[in-house]
Amino acid sequence: MKKLLSVLSSFLIVINGSAISVACNKSDEPTQNDTENDGSTAKNKIEKFENFYTMGDSLSDAGGYKNIAKAIINKKKNPPKEFQNFENFDYDFGGSFKTDFMDNKYPSYTNGRTAAEWVNQYLGFTTPMKPGGAWLEDSSDGVGRNYAVGGARASFDITFNFREAGIKNEYMKVDIISQSEALTKQHKLTNKDIVFVEIGGNDFLEGMQQFQDGLSIPKFQKVADDAASNLQIALNNILKTGANVLYMNSPDMRYIPTLLKGQLKEDGTKDTLSVMVESMPSLIDTVHNQLDSYLYDETYKVYTDLKKKYKDQIFIYDLFKNFKDLKDDYSKVYKEKFNKDLNVTNNFGVDTVRNRTATNVLVQANNAVKGHNAEDIDSFFFIDEVHPTRYVHQYVGKLLYNYMEHIWIKDSKPKELTLDDIK
């Protein structure tokens, strides 16, 4: 989701002088997963899960991008002549993304642990999941259980670039099919395991980029169709092992800072795109009805098809349909815990990728917007244009854990949906 601003900015420019028909708004329809999220459970429950795995993108990444980038650097570095005197090329996370946990070995796109890592803890695992993936097969740290990587898509793979190290367009092998293949190769899955799969946000952004070329809705739909097709292959790869799957789609983009007209630049002023959205309110409905909803519908069909075949092995947490309510509910819980209002409109900081210590280290960092104080970071729902802050992740982690327990575990013991202090 890191390219959101540039993608939507270009979209605004091309759509400003063009007319696009708007489909009927489906936002008032009942959520399609009401039955799954409210009462439906597996017929044959188990005592407990033996293993928990994660696949996805930056919402669940916990060291994936950093450690795969480091592995690529170590195996593929070939610096051009002007940079051959540099040593120890590296990739790191900094700013609000940097964590003291294990010396920043497994950083995330938030100021703490992700929801998936909270689920890992709630399930009783006492160690972090650690990243896994095709590039990490010979990692000295061992192969982990978290295959999610920032920027990952279902439609096709992403690449890593580091000019000073001589690395250009190196495939990271983290598309959803590659993640499923690496997971099933590196671990033996059983019917007592659960795999949490969340994906889709970066496919939406890629589709937006494709749409820009001639305002072509079919080009967006091609990306969405590829995403759905590959998602079906990946989920089937997991399900045919006997493992259980909880699938979560991407959020409704109407409720992120940019389309809420609240995205801020590093200097504290409102981003140009958010200002433009204010003058073009019809844009929001166009993006939602013509594009975002198409991706949702196609990927939801994948779930319903697999549900018919695998039945109680797969369920969905429909983030797309539930995102607004989730934000509203979390805001109330936050107010009860901290006795202050939550900022659900603006971003706390801005993400950058910059060289540090001359040119041998690339750093993915989140830096506070001017006027925002580090001690107030948790009073924001969003740490940047799309990613939640750490207490939001904790809350969602409890939601997901309770749902998993409700579906699959005998004598489940749900977590209270309150916020626990994070040290």
Protein Blocks (a to p, Z undefined) as FASTA:
>chain_A
ZZmmmmmmmmmmmmmmpccdddddfklpccfklmmmnopacfbdcfbdfbdcdeddfklg
ghjlmmmmmmmmmmmgccdfklmmpghiacddehjlbcfehghlagcfbfbdcfklmmmm
mnopabdfbiadjklmmgcnbpafbfbdehiafkbccddddfknopahiaehlafklmmm
mmmmmpccdfkbccdddehjlmmmmmmmmmmnopaaklmmmmmmmmmmmmmmmmmmmmmn
opacdddddddfklgfklnopaccfkopacfklmmmmmmmmlmmmmmmmmmmmmmmmmmm
mmmmmmmmnmmmpccddfklmmmmmmmmmmmmmmmmnopacdfkbcfbdcddddeehjlb
ccddddddehiafklmmmpfblblmbccfklmmmmmmmmmmmmmmmmmghiacdddbddd
dZZ
